[in-house]
Amino acid sequence: MKYYEITGELRLPRVIMGCMRISQMEYRELENLVMTAVENGVNHFDHADFYGNFQSEVRFGEVLANNPSLRDRIILQSKCGIRTTGFYDSSYEHIVNSVNNSLKKMNTDHLDCLLIHRPDALADVDEMARAFEDLEKSGKVQWFGVSNHNPLQIQVLQQAVKQPLLFNQMQLSIMHTPMIDQGINVNTRFEGAVDRDNGTLEYCKLKGIVLQTWSPFQYGFIEGAFLDNPEFPEINQVMDRVAEQYGISKTALAIAWLVRIPAKMQVIAGTTKPSRLLDIIRGAEVELARPDWYEIYRAAGNRLP
Ligand SMILES: NC(=O)c1ccc[n+]([C@@H]2O[C@H](COP(=O)([O-])OP(=O)(O)OC[C@H]3O[C@@H](n4cnc5c(N)ncnc54)[C@H](OP(=O)(O)O)[C@@H]3O)[C@@H](O)[C@H]2O)c1
């Protein structure tokens, strides 16, 4: 597994295990998945307070409670700010309460990373700064970041908070590439030129912000996996051939395609299967040749100007 050195103390693996889908797993299967991840270098786990109907953190907490030496070996991350009753909430009270609940559910006294899940139209950044400050001072959160934020939103928050915003989570897969399309299509009238995120990829590169890309196997807005999906024959045909050429699976190829993009990028994979996770880890080691990367990009329905 390759790592990014962020600070002396923070070393981030290229692959994160996403915990959005773990809540229904049998305990032994979940423990096996977590151990497979850690033993193979994936020591970073992404949660959100409400994942699995608020149960994913509870289930993960069971694994931590039964494996006391595990907590110090992993980077534990959670997110807050989405209220499942239909609004976003970056208020002081919600941020602090949500972290306290996450800690209780996961049987731990601190989160390594806390991310604000989505921009809140009613956010008061000074209030958020106070929450970050209190959480840091009390030792409950060590590092901070955001998710689904554009560069201006990051800057507005960063000018208020003392802690560096180290992470931004964004959706990116072979079948969901708006962050890349706008750079390739700059100043054209093609659809790809539509700016949907204000240059987030470039901004994160410029500022050294780690891009944590979510849903690497999904098309649309988390509508399903595109691999071996009969709705997407062209991308699957091309990927079958390229994967064979590299001697890897299509699952691994989908990850190799992402990590070929030169940025500090961590891919957050949401599989519940150890075998698939191992494939994903293998993919993160493969370096795709430029023509292959572009062929896959075009086969996903994109055009070059
Ligand atoms: N910040 C945000 O707004 C945001 C939003 C969504 C997600 N996330 C994070 O990103 C993580 C990953 O999201 P995700 O679960 O949607 O990602 P994903 O890895 O793209 O999707 C995983 C799902 O696809 C299934 N799948 C079916 N065929 C597959 C194949 N050939 N290869 C790989 N997977 C296949 C998996 O099934 P199996 O379990 O059988 O492998 C699993 O149900 C989440 O856990 C969460 O931590 C963040």
PDBQT file of the ligand as one rigid body, heavy atoms in Angstrom, charges set to zero:
ROOT
HETATM    1  N1  LIG A 401     -19.021  12.206   1.502  1.00  0.00    +0.000 N 
HETATM    2  C1  LIG A 401     -20.096  11.724   0.931  1.00  0.00    +0.000 C 
HETATM    3  O1  LIG A 401     -21.049  12.452   0.609  1.00  0.00    +0.000 OA
HETATM    4  C2  LIG A 401     -20.155  10.245   0.649  1.00  0.00    +0.000 A 
HETATM    5  C3  LIG A 401     -21.218   9.721  -0.104  1.00  0.00    +0.000 A 
HETATM    6  C4  LIG A 401     -21.240   8.353  -0.347  1.00  0.00    +0.000 A 
HETATM    7  C5  LIG A 401     -20.249   7.522   0.156  1.00  0.00    +0.000 A 
HETATM    8  N2  LIG A 401     -19.246   8.058   0.906  1.00  0.00    +0.000 N 
HETATM    9  C6  LIG A 401     -18.172   7.173   1.448  1.00  0.00    +0.000 C 
HETATM   10  O2  LIG A 401     -17.649   6.416   0.391  1.00  0.00    +0.000 OA
HETATM   11  C7  LIG A 401     -17.694   5.030   0.727  1.00  0.00    +0.000 C 
HETATM   12  C8  LIG A 401     -17.850   4.225  -0.514  1.00  0.00    +0.000 C 
HETATM   13  O3  LIG A 401     -19.126   4.449  -1.113  1.00  0.00    +0.000 OA
HETATM   14  P1  LIG A 401     -19.859   3.273  -1.884  1.00  0.00    +0.000 P 
HETATM   15  O4  LIG A 401     -20.102   2.140  -0.967  1.00  0.00    +0.000 OA
HETATM   16  O5  LIG A 401     -21.009   3.851  -2.623  1.00  0.00    +0.000 OA
HETATM   17  O6  LIG A 401     -18.687   2.860  -2.905  1.00  0.00    +0.000 OA
HETATM   18  P2  LIG A 401     -18.434   1.710  -3.922  1.00  0.00    +0.000 P 
HETATM   19  O7  LIG A 401     -17.211   1.001  -3.467  1.00  0.00    +0.000 OA
HETATM   20  O8  LIG A 401     -18.418   2.352  -5.270  1.00  0.00    +0.000 OA
HETATM   21  O9  LIG A 401     -19.702   0.742  -3.880  1.00  0.00    +0.000 OA
HETATM   22  C9  LIG A 401     -19.689  -0.418  -3.094  1.00  0.00    +0.000 C 
HETATM   23  C10 LIG A 401     -20.932  -1.200  -3.384  1.00  0.00    +0.000 C 
HETATM   24  O10 LIG A 401     -20.909  -1.642  -4.745  1.00  0.00    +0.000 OA
HETATM   25  C11 LIG A 401     -21.085  -3.066  -4.747  1.00  0.00    +0.000 C 
HETATM   26  N3  LIG A 401     -20.463  -3.685  -5.914  1.00  0.00    +0.000 N 
HETATM   27  C12 LIG A 401     -21.140  -4.429  -6.817  1.00  0.00    +0.000 A 
HETATM   28  N4  LIG A 401     -20.347  -4.846  -7.784  1.00  0.00    +0.000 NA
HETATM   29  C13 LIG A 401     -19.131  -4.380  -7.511  1.00  0.00    +0.000 A 
HETATM   30  C14 LIG A 401     -17.880  -4.518  -8.162  1.00  0.00    +0.000 A 
HETATM   31  N5  LIG A 401     -17.733  -5.198  -9.287  1.00  0.00    +0.000 N 
HETATM   32  N6  LIG A 401     -16.833  -3.938  -7.607  1.00  0.00    +0.000 NA
HETATM   33  C15 LIG A 401     -16.972  -3.250  -6.451  1.00  0.00    +0.000 A 
HETATM   34  N7  LIG A 401     -18.126  -3.071  -5.785  1.00  0.00    +0.000 NA
HETATM   35  C16 LIG A 401     -19.206  -3.658  -6.319  1.00  0.00    +0.000 A 
HETATM   36  C17 LIG A 401     -20.468  -3.509  -3.426  1.00  0.00    +0.000 C 
HETATM   37  O11 LIG A 401     -20.926  -4.806  -3.138  1.00  0.00    +0.000 OA
HETATM   38  P3  LIG A 401     -20.071  -5.784  -2.213  1.00  0.00    +0.000 P 
HETATM   39  O12 LIG A 401     -20.245  -5.307  -0.828  1.00  0.00    +0.000 OA
HETATM   40  O13 LIG A 401     -20.701  -7.111  -2.467  1.00  0.00    +0.000 OA
HETATM   41  O14 LIG A 401     -18.643  -5.727  -2.667  1.00  0.00    +0.000 OA
HETATM   42  C18 LIG A 401     -21.013  -2.434  -2.514  1.00  0.00    +0.000 C 
HETATM   43  O15 LIG A 401     -22.381  -2.673  -2.219  1.00  0.00    +0.000 OA
HETATM   44  C19 LIG A 401     -18.840   4.920   1.740  1.00  0.00    +0.000 C 
HETATM   45  O16 LIG A 401     -18.697   3.782   2.555  1.00  0.00    +0.000 OA
HETATM   46  C20 LIG A 401     -18.668   6.195   2.511  1.00  0.00    +0.000 C 
HETATM   47  O17 LIG A 401     -17.659   6.002   3.493  1.00  0.00    +0.000 OA
HETATM   48  C21 LIG A 401     -19.169   9.386   1.145  1.00  0.00    +0.000 A 
ENDROOT
TORSDOF 0
